[in-house]
Amino acid sequence: MMVKRMLFVSLLQPKGKGMDAIKYIKEMKTPEGIKVKDVMFTFGRYDGVLIFEASSEKEAMKFVMDLAFTTQYTVETLVAVPAKEV
């Protein structure tokens, strides 16, 4: 049986480490169970967007908390549902 994966979008606002945080995001090693689909840097309210898959909200929360602690980014994470599934 195939495990249903959930899609998440994290919006990132840097609060501390600047270029070190950007380097960390670009080179980050993800924990088992997390699959990063894309990382983008943006202009505007948020300076970065991270799109990733996880098998549960709990798994996603741990990943996002570790990311925020390590980089000092403020992170807002949303559950995403592809339009074709609605």
N, C-alpha and C positions, 0 to 999 in steps of 0.2 A: 504494500500500500504506500502511495506517495504522500509525503507530509506536505500540507499546504503551507506555503511561505507567505508571510505578510510583508508588505512594502511600507517603508517609512521614509519621510523626508525631514531632515534636520536643517533648520535655519540657524546660521552661526553669526555671532557678533563677537569680535575679539575684545577682550578686556585687559589683557596683560602682556603676553609674550610676543606679540607682533610677528616678525619674520620667523622666529622659532616655531610659533604655532602653525604658520603656513607650511613650513618645511615638514613639521610633524604630520600634518594632514596629507600632504602629497606622498609621504613615504610610509604612512601608518600600516602596521601589521594588524590585521583584524583577527579577533578571536574566532575559534571554531564556532560554526553556526551562524556567523554573520557574513554576508556577501555584499560588498560595496559595489553598487551598480555604476555610480558616477560621483565625481566631486567637481564642483564648479565654484569659481570665485566671481562675485557679483558687485555691482554698484548699487547704492541705495541703502535702505534700512538694514539689510543684512549683507554681510561681506562674503558669505560663503553658503553653499548648499551641498548637503551630503545626502545621497539617495542610496538606501541600503535595504537588504532583505534580512529578516529574522523569522524564526519559527513561532515566536511568541512576544507579547508586549514585555514580559519579564526579561527575556533575553535582550531585547532592544534597549530597555531601560538601563540595564547594567552597562552595555556598550556605550550609550550616550553619557552616562554618569562618568565613566572612565575617561571618555574623550574630553568632556568639559573640565574635569579635574586636571588632566594632564596639560591641556592647552590654555586653560583659563578662558575659554570661549563661553559666552552665554549661549545656551542652546535651547531652541524651541523645536520640538519634534512632533510631527503630524503622522497619523496613519493615512496612507494613500491607497486609493482603490482605482485601478485602471478603468478608464471609461468603458472599455469593451466588456467589463464584468458587471456593469450597472444595468 
